[in-house]
Amino acid sequence: MNPRVATVVALENHKLMLTFTNGEVRVFDVAPYLDAPVFQPLRNPGYFSLAKVVRGTVTWPNEADFCPDTLYELSIPQQQAA
């Protein structure tokens, strides 16, 4: 089983910086999903910034969310500062 999301920070250009329960920091690009009706409100930067972690995944007030496995498997690992 993949790790779950511990924290989320909404970045510019519809990206999410995610810290997972295993300590990895990864970036997920939401832009490819913005044409789906449930994700269209996320086009608004203010609304996008309302992302929060609920039960190990990222969700928004309209209950749009992503499978935590998708967030992990399709996100890009970030270099940690030593």
N, C-alpha and C positions, 0 to 999 in steps of 0.2 A: 504494500500500500504506500502511495506517495504521501509525503508530509502535507500538513494542512497550513493554511495561512494564519500567521500570528498577528501581523500588522500590515496595514496598507497606507500608502501615501499616493494621492493623485498627483500626477505630474502633467506638464504641458503636453500637447499633441496627443491627448487621449491615451496616455501610458500610465500604468500603475507600478509603483515600486512596492514589491511584496517581500516581506520577511516571513520565511516558513518556519515551522516548528523544529526543523533540524538545523536552524541557524542560517540557512542559505538566503541570500538576498538576490532577487531576480526581478526583471522588468517584463511586464506583459503589455502588449499593444492591443488596445480595445478597438482601434480604428477599423479593422476589417469587419467588425460585427455591427457597426453603426447603422447599416441599412435594415437590419431586422427590426420590426415594429417595437418590440419590447426594449430595445437598446437606443431607439431614436432620441429619447429625452437626454441621453448622455452626450449628445452633440453640444449641448449647452455647457460651457466650462464650469459655471457655477453649480449646476446640477451634478456634473461629473465629479466635482470635488466633494460631494456628499458620500462618497464611497466609504463603507465601513465593514469591519469583519464581524460576521455572525456565523457561529458554528463552523469555523475553519474555512470559510470562503468569503468572497467579497460580494456585497449586495448594496442596493440603492433603495431609496424610499418607495419606489414603484414596485419593489420586490424583484427587479431584474437582478440576476446573479449569474455566475459562471460555476460550472463544476470545478471543484478544487483540483481535480486531476488535470483538467484542461489548463488551469492557471499554472500549474507546475510544469507540465510537459511542453507547453507552447511558450513559456517564458524564457528569457535570456539571462543566464547567470551573470552577475556583476562582480567585478574585482573588488575584493575587500582591501582596505588600507591596512598596511602592516603596522 
